Amino acid sequence: MKTQSLQPGWSRRHLGFSIIELLMVLAVIGLAVGFFILNIDNAIEGVTRESPGEVMLKSFRKARLMAVTEKQTVFLSYNSELDRFELRTGNRNSTEVIASYDLDEADKGNMDAVNFWPIEPFSEQTTRRKYEVFEHLPVPFAAVRFEPSGISSFIAVELGYAPEISEPVWMLMDPFSSAEINAEVR
């Protein structure tokens, strides 16, 4: 039977890892896993971020739904101090916010203004069912009104970004469905 020879100065109890070495390896693995999970969480957050237009569409749909289900007038406005869309019931000056939709943290501070412009068909070729070109009237609304029937004002929403970010984005809203209309605003 062969015996294992040890280097001079080593005994059998020095052949394994010490508890401190094992704990240090576990700590390094734990840090690596923590950084990996943090990066995955940030990546998922970046993918699920909503643009101001998506937040606005969501608030439009909720305002219409609340007006119909609660059978009362709902007003949708934009609070520029808090960077959020707010829903109110009753009258336009009601102080009670019943729902709000905040802009994503990355977009807060980048919005100069959100204006709700009343619009009307501009082109003579426009038919009742197919609108192509609209012009906005000179004075914007402070809020969009949703009736208990679900009908809202016929408006174009101007999402005004800070000048160094981009030009304003225009979204035309169908007063009957709150869907975005693919048309041009002058």
C-alpha positions as CSV (number, residue, x, y, z in Angstrom):
1,M,0.0,0.0,0.0
2,K,1.3,3.3,-1.0
3,T,1.3,6.3,1.3
4,Q,0.8,9.8,0.2
5,S,3.9,11.8,0.8
6,L,3.5,15.4,2.0
7,Q,5.8,18.3,1.4
8,P,8.0,19.1,4.3
9,G,6.2,21.4,6.8
10,W,2.7,20.3,5.7
11,S,0.4,18.1,7.7
12,R,-2.8,16.4,6.6
13,R,-5.1,19.0,8.1
14,H,-3.7,21.7,5.7
15,L,-4.8,19.9,2.5
16,G,-8.4,21.4,2.5
17,F,-9.8,25.0,2.4
18,S,-10.2,27.0,5.5
19,I,-13.6,28.4,6.5
20,I,-12.4,31.9,5.8
21,E,-11.4,31.0,2.2
22,L,-14.8,29.4,1.6
23,L,-16.7,32.4,3.0
24,M,-14.7,34.8,0.8
25,V,-15.5,32.7,-2.3
26,L,-19.2,32.7,-1.3
27,A,-19.1,36.5,-0.8
28,V,-17.5,37.0,-4.3
29,I,-20.2,34.8,-5.9
30,G,-22.9,36.6,-4.0
31,L,-21.7,40.0,-5.2
32,A,-21.5,38.7,-8.8
33,V,-25.1,37.4,-8.6
34,G,-26.3,40.6,-7.0
35,F,-24.8,42.7,-9.8
36,F,-26.3,40.4,-12.4
37,I,-29.8,40.6,-10.9
38,L,-29.5,44.4,-10.7
39,N,-28.5,44.7,-14.3
40,I,-31.4,42.4,-15.4
41,D,-33.8,44.5,-13.3
42,N,-32.5,47.7,-15.0
43,A,-32.8,46.1,-18.4
44,I,-36.4,45.0,-17.8
45,E,-37.3,48.5,-16.5
46,G,-35.9,50.1,-19.6
47,V,-38.0,47.8,-21.8
48,T,-41.2,48.5,-19.9
49,R,-40.8,52.3,-19.9
50,E,-43.8,54.2,-21.2
51,S,-43.5,57.2,-23.5
52,P,-45.5,60.3,-22.7
53,G,-47.8,59.5,-25.6
54,E,-48.5,56.0,-24.2
55,V,-49.2,57.5,-20.7
56,M,-51.5,60.1,-22.3
57,L,-53.4,57.4,-24.3
58,K,-53.8,55.3,-21.1
59,S,-55.2,58.3,-19.3
60,F,-57.6,59.0,-22.1
61,R,-58.9,55.5,-22.0
62,K,-59.3,55.6,-18.3
63,A,-61.2,58.9,-18.4
64,R,-63.6,57.5,-21.0
65,L,-64.1,54.3,-19.0
66,M,-64.7,56.3,-15.7
67,A,-67.2,58.6,-17.4
68,V,-69.2,55.7,-18.8
69,T,-69.1,53.4,-15.7
70,E,-69.7,56.2,-13.1
71,K,-72.2,58.0,-15.4
72,Q,-70.7,61.4,-14.7
73,T,-68.6,64.0,-16.5
74,V,-64.8,63.4,-16.2
75,F,-62.1,66.0,-17.0
76,L,-58.6,65.1,-18.0
77,S,-55.9,67.7,-17.6
78,Y,-52.1,67.8,-17.4
79,N,-50.4,69.0,-14.2
80,S,-47.1,70.4,-15.4
81,E,-45.8,70.9,-11.8
82,L,-46.2,67.2,-11.0
83,D,-45.6,65.9,-14.6
84,R,-48.8,63.9,-14.6
85,F,-52.2,63.5,-16.3
86,E,-55.0,64.0,-13.8
87,L,-58.7,62.9,-13.9
88,R,-61.4,64.9,-12.0
89,T,-65.1,64.4,-11.8
90,G,-67.9,66.9,-11.4
91,N,-66.8,70.3,-12.6
92,R,-63.6,71.5,-14.3
93,N,-62.4,73.3,-11.1
94,S,-62.9,70.4,-8.8
95,T,-59.9,70.0,-6.5
96,E,-60.2,66.3,-5.9
97,V,-58.0,64.2,-8.2
98,I,-59.7,60.8,-8.6
99,A,-56.9,59.2,-10.7
100,S,-53.5,60.3,-12.1
101,Y,-50.9,58.9,-14.5
102,D,-47.3,60.0,-13.9
103,L,-44.8,60.3,-16.6
104,D,-41.9,58.0,-16.5
105,E,-39.0,59.3,-14.4
106,A,-36.8,59.6,-17.5
107,D,-39.4,62.0,-19.0
108,K,-40.1,64.1,-16.0
109,G,-38.7,67.6,-16.5
110,N,-38.4,67.0,-20.3
111,M,-41.9,68.1,-21.1
112,D,-42.4,71.8,-21.6
113,A,-46.2,71.7,-22.0
114,V,-49.1,69.5,-22.9
115,N,-51.8,71.3,-24.7
116,F,-55.3,70.1,-25.7
117,W,-56.3,71.9,-28.9
118,P,-59.8,71.8,-30.3
119,I,-59.6,70.9,-34.0
120,E,-61.8,70.9,-37.0
121,P,-61.4,69.4,-40.5
122,F,-59.3,71.7,-42.7
123,S,-59.7,70.1,-46.2
124,E,-62.7,70.3,-48.5
125,Q,-62.0,66.8,-49.6
126,T,-62.6,65.5,-46.0
127,T,-65.7,63.3,-45.7
128,R,-67.6,62.5,-42.5
129,R,-65.8,59.2,-42.1
130,K,-62.3,60.0,-43.4
131,Y,-60.4,63.0,-42.0
132,E,-57.0,63.8,-43.5
133,V,-56.0,67.3,-42.5
134,F,-57.1,69.3,-39.4
135,E,-56.3,72.7,-38.1
136,H,-56.3,73.5,-34.5
137,L,-58.3,76.4,-33.2
138,P,-56.4,79.4,-31.6
139,V,-57.1,78.7,-27.9
140,P,-56.3,75.4,-26.2
141,F,-58.6,73.7,-23.6
142,A,-57.4,73.5,-20.0
143,A,-59.0,70.0,-19.8
144,V,-60.6,67.5,-22.0
145,R,-64.2,66.8,-21.1
146,F,-65.6,63.2,-21.3
147,E,-69.4,62.9,-21.1
148,P,-71.2,60.0,-19.5
149,S,-72.0,58.7,-23.0
150,G,-68.2,58.3,-23.5
151,I,-67.9,61.1,-26.1
152,S,-65.1,63.6,-25.6
153,S,-64.0,66.8,-27.3
154,F,-62.5,66.5,-30.8
155,I,-58.9,67.5,-30.0
156,A,-55.3,67.3,-30.9
157,V,-52.8,66.8,-28.1
158,E,-49.5,68.7,-28.4
159,L,-46.8,67.0,-26.3
160,G,-44.2,69.8,-26.1
161,Y,-40.8,68.6,-25.2
162,A,-37.9,70.9,-24.1
163,P,-36.4,72.5,-27.2
164,E,-33.1,70.6,-26.9
165,I,-34.9,67.3,-26.7
166,S,-37.2,67.3,-29.8
167,E,-40.0,69.1,-31.7
168,P,-43.5,68.8,-30.3
169,V,-45.4,65.6,-31.0
170,W,-49.0,65.9,-32.1
171,M,-51.6,63.2,-31.4
172,L,-55.2,63.5,-32.8
173,M,-57.8,61.8,-30.7
174,D,-61.1,60.3,-31.9
175,P,-63.9,61.7,-29.8
176,F,-65.9,58.4,-29.9
177,S,-63.2,55.8,-29.1
178,S,-60.2,57.7,-27.7
179,A,-58.1,56.0,-30.4
180,E,-55.3,58.0,-32.1
181,I,-56.3,59.2,-35.6
182,N,-53.6,59.1,-38.3
183,A,-54.0,62.6,-39.8
184,E,-52.1,65.8,-40.1
185,V,-52.5,69.0,-38.0
186,R,-51.8,72.5,-39.5
